[in-house]
Amino acid sequence: MKKIICVGVVVLLIAAVAFAAAPIKNVPITDKNLKNLKGTWEGTIAYGLFQVETGPMTLEILNDTVPVKGKVTLDVPQIVASQYAVQSGKQTKENPDGKLTPQGSILWTGGGAANHSVEAWLTDGNKLQIFYYFMGIRGDATLTKKK
């Protein structure tokens, strides 16, 4: 019986390794490819640690030079808004201070009472991976450029 269980576990491990998704590769964002990112990017953001709640997200990259100007639009679900004491519905935040990081991403930050940040990485699939933080709300998104 123990041999059957061990063989089953080994088979499952081999299958898990064989069918594991390939890691997403990031393409460093530089002054040279920044012009290709200008425009509107759309997708879905997953909120919170367990990413149960989702909503639409738009990132507009408004220029192709540093500092990078960006505008984020979210539709915050009521359940997320009530957990973090923020307003639900459509929210827009402009960020004029985007910087290229040594890790190859764009980072927008804001201080004050409404501390926020948005970080974007370009993937080899020509999508933007986003990490978003605003007044305790954390979210991750994958955005595709609107044509």
RAMO-V168364 format. One record per residue. N is the residue number from 1. RES is the residue in one small letter. PHI is phi in whole degrees, 0 to 359 (999 if undefined). PSI is psi in whole degrees, -180 to 180 (NA if undefined). OMEGA is omega in radians with two decimals (none if undefined). Layout:
n res phi psi omega
N RES PHI PSI OMEGA
N RES PHI PSI OMEGA
This chain:
n res phi psi omega
1 m 999 -42 3.14
2 k 296 -35 3.13
3 k 295 -40 3.14
4 i 296 -42 3.12
5 i 296 -45 3.13
6 c 298 -44 3.11
7 v 297 -42 3.11
8 g 298 -42 3.12
9 v 295 -43 3.12
10 v 298 -44 3.13
11 v 299 -43 3.12
12 l 296 -40 3.10
13 l 297 -44 3.13
14 i 296 -42 3.11
15 a 296 -41 3.14
16 a 297 -42 3.13
17 v 292 -41 -3.10
18 a 294 -36 -3.06
19 f 257 8 3.13
20 a 296 141 3.14
21 a 290 142 3.09
22 a 293 141 -3.14
23 p 295 148 3.10
24 i 284 129 3.13
25 k 264 135 3.09
26 n 268 144 3.03
27 v 255 121 -3.11
28 p 303 134 3.05
29 i 274 125 -3.11
30 t 229 175 3.05
31 d 303 -31 -3.07
32 k 287 -37 -3.11
33 n 257 2 -3.14
34 l 299 -34 -3.12
35 k 298 -28 3.13
36 n 286 -16 -3.10
37 l 269 -16 -3.13
38 k 300 133 -3.14
39 g 137 -165 -3.07
40 t 255 130 3.12
41 w 242 135 -3.09
42 e 230 152 3.08
43 g 178 -157 -3.10
44 t 238 136 3.08
45 i 256 138 3.06
46 a 254 125 -3.04
47 y 266 149 2.95
48 g 82 175 -3.10
49 l 297 -42 -3.10
50 f 263 -2 3.04
51 q 51 46 -3.13
52 v 278 -42 -3.12
53 e 270 140 3.14
54 t 228 165 3.08
55 g 194 166 3.14
56 p 289 149 3.09
57 m 221 138 3.04
58 t 233 134 3.02
59 l 239 121 3.06
60 e 256 120 3.03
61 i 265 113 -2.90
62 l 269 -15 3.11
63 n 213 174 -3.09
64 d 237 29 3.06
65 t 226 160 3.11
66 v 272 135 0.03
67 p 287 140 -3.10
68 v 277 128 3.11
69 k 266 129 -3.14
70 g 227 156 3.09
71 k 225 121 -3.12
72 v 255 133 3.05
73 t 235 126 3.13
74 l 235 153 2.94
75 d 247 95 -3.02
76 v 284 121 3.11
77 p 296 150 -3.12
78 q 303 -41 -3.10
79 i 295 -37 3.10
80 v 290 -44 -3.13
81 a 299 -41 -3.12
82 s 291 -31 3.12
83 q 291 -30 -3.04
84 y 246 7 3.11
85 a 56 47 3.04
86 v 238 169 -3.12
87 q 283 138 3.08
88 s 275 171 3.12
89 g 93 -165 -3.05
90 k 289 126 3.13
91 q 233 135 3.12
92 t 233 135 3.13
93 k 224 124 3.07
94 e 265 139 -3.13
95 n 232 108 -3.10
96 p 269 6 -2.93
97 d 243 29 -3.09
98 g 298 132 -3.13
99 k 239 147 3.02
100 l 278 129 -3.09
101 t 265 161 3.07
102 p 298 -20 3.12
103 q 277 -3 3.09
104 g 89 26 3.11
105 s 240 174 2.97
106 i 253 133 -3.14
107 l 236 121 3.02
108 w 253 136 3.14
109 t 226 163 3.06
110 g 207 146 -3.10
111 g 248 -154 3.14
112 g 77 -162 -3.10
113 a 295 -31 -3.12
114 a 258 59 -3.13
115 n 304 128 -3.13
116 h 213 160 3.01
117 s 205 150 3.06
118 v 224 129 3.08
119 e 234 135 -3.08
120 a 234 133 3.06
121 w 241 139 3.06
122 l 271 131 3.11
123 t 261 165 3.14
124 d 292 -12 3.05
125 g 269 15 -3.14
126 n 58 43 3.03
127 k 238 161 3.04
128 l 255 127 2.99
129 q 268 130 -3.03
130 i 240 137 2.90
131 f 244 127 -3.04
132 y 235 138 3.07
133 y 219 128 3.11
134 f 210 116 3.08
135 m 48 44 3.12
136 g 93 -17 3.12
137 i 277 124 3.12
138 r 248 142 3.11
139 g 208 155 3.07
140 d 233 142 -3.12
141 a 215 157 2.95
142 t 238 123 -3.06
143 l 243 147 3.11
144 t 243 142 -3.11
145 k 288 131 3.12
146 k 284 137 -3.10
147 k 264 NA none
